[in-house]
Amino acid sequence: MIFIKLVILLLLLVIFLFLSVRLTRRGLSRRYEPKAQTPWNILNEGQDPTV
C-alpha cells in the first residue's frame, strides 16, 4: 500500500518537473517584452495617430 503511494507521488513529481522545464524553455517572458513603436501603439498613451 505504501509502495503505491510512493509511486503516485513520484509520478506527480516527474510530471511537475517535466511541465516546469517545458514552460521555462518556451520563454514565457517573451510575451511581455515591449513591442516596436508604431503609430498605432501610441493609442495606449492616449494620442490619436491619425492627426
Distance bins in CASP14 RR format, pairs under 12 A and 6 or more apart:
PFRMAT RR
TARGET T0000
AUTHOR 0000-0000-0000
RMODE 2
METHOD distances of the structure
MODEL  1
1 7 0 0 0 0 0 1 0 0 0 0 0
1 8 0 0 0 0 0 1 0 0 0 0 0
2 8 0 0 0 0 0 1 0 0 0 0 0
2 9 0 0 0 0 0 1 0 0 0 0 0
3 9 0 0 0 0 0 1 0 0 0 0 0
3 10 0 0 0 0 0 1 0 0 0 0 0
4 10 0 0 0 0 0 1 0 0 0 0 0
4 11 0 0 0 0 0 1 0 0 0 0 0
5 11 0 0 0 0 0 1 0 0 0 0 0
5 12 0 0 0 0 0 1 0 0 0 0 0
6 12 0 0 0 0 0 1 0 0 0 0 0
6 13 0 0 0 0 0 1 0 0 0 0 0
7 13 0 0 0 0 0 1 0 0 0 0 0
7 14 0 0 0 0 0 1 0 0 0 0 0
8 14 0 0 0 0 0 1 0 0 0 0 0
8 15 0 0 0 0 0 1 0 0 0 0 0
9 15 0 0 0 0 0 1 0 0 0 0 0
9 16 0 0 0 0 0 1 0 0 0 0 0
10 16 0 0 0 0 0 1 0 0 0 0 0
10 17 0 0 0 0 0 1 0 0 0 0 0
11 17 0 0 0 0 0 1 0 0 0 0 0
11 18 0 0 0 0 0 1 0 0 0 0 0
12 18 0 0 0 0 0 1 0 0 0 0 0
12 19 0 0 0 0 0 1 0 0 0 0 0
13 19 0 0 0 0 0 1 0 0 0 0 0
13 20 0 0 0 0 0 1 0 0 0 0 0
14 20 0 0 0 0 0 1 0 0 0 0 0
14 21 0 0 0 0 0 1 0 0 0 0 0
15 21 0 0 0 0 0 1 0 0 0 0 0
15 22 0 0 0 0 0 1 0 0 0 0 0
16 22 0 0 0 0 0 1 0 0 0 0 0
16 23 0 0 0 0 0 1 0 0 0 0 0
17 23 0 0 0 0 0 1 0 0 0 0 0
17 24 0 0 0 0 0 1 0 0 0 0 0
18 24 0 0 0 0 0 1 0 0 0 0 0
18 25 0 0 0 0 0 1 0 0 0 0 0
19 25 0 0 0 0 0 1 0 0 0 0 0
19 26 0 0 0 0 0 1 0 0 0 0 0
20 26 0 0 0 0 0 1 0 0 0 0 0
20 28 0 0 0 0 0 1 0 0 0 0 0
21 27 0 0 0 0 0 1 0 0 0 0 0
22 28 0 0 0 0 0 1 0 0 0 0 0
23 29 0 0 0 0 0 1 0 0 0 0 0
23 31 0 0 0 0 0 1 0 0 0 0 0
24 30 0 0 0 0 0 1 0 0 0 0 0
27 33 0 0 0 0 0 1 0 0 0 0 0
34 41 0 0 0 0 1 0 0 0 0 0 0
34 44 0 0 0 0 0 1 0 0 0 0 0
35 41 1 0 0 1 0 0 0 0 0 0 0
35 42 0 0 0 0 0 1 0 0 0 0 0
35 44 0 0 0 0 1 0 0 0 0 0 0
37 43 0 0 0 0 0 1 0 0 0 0 0
37 44 0 0 0 0 0 1 0 0 0 0 0
37 45 0 0 0 0 0 1 0 0 0 0 0
37 47 0 0 0 0 0 1 0 0 0 0 0
37 49 0 0 0 0 0 1 0 0 0 0 0
38 44 0 0 0 0 0 1 0 0 0 0 0
38 49 0 0 0 0 1 0 0 0 0 0 0
39 45 0 0 0 0 0 1 0 0 0 0 0
39 47 0 0 0 0 1 0 0 0 0 0 0
39 48 0 0 0 0 1 0 0 0 0 0 0
39 49 1 1 0 0 0 0 0 0 0 0 0
39 50 0 0 0 0 1 0 0 0 0 0 0
39 51 0 0 0 0 0 1 0 0 0 0 0
40 46 0 0 0 0 0 1 0 0 0 0 0
40 47 0 0 0 0 0 1 0 0 0 0 0
40 48 0 0 0 0 0 1 0 0 0 0 0
40 49 1 0 1 0 0 0 0 0 0 0 0
40 50 0 0 0 0 1 0 0 0 0 0 0
41 47 0 0 0 0 1 0 0 0 0 0 0
41 49 0 0 0 0 1 0 0 0 0 0 0
42 48 0 0 0 0 1 0 0 0 0 0 0
42 49 1 0 1 0 0 0 0 0 0 0 0
42 50 0 0 0 0 0 1 0 0 0 0 0
42 51 0 0 0 0 0 1 0 0 0 0 0
43 49 1 0 0 1 0 0 0 0 0 0 0
43 50 0 0 0 0 1 0 0 0 0 0 0
END
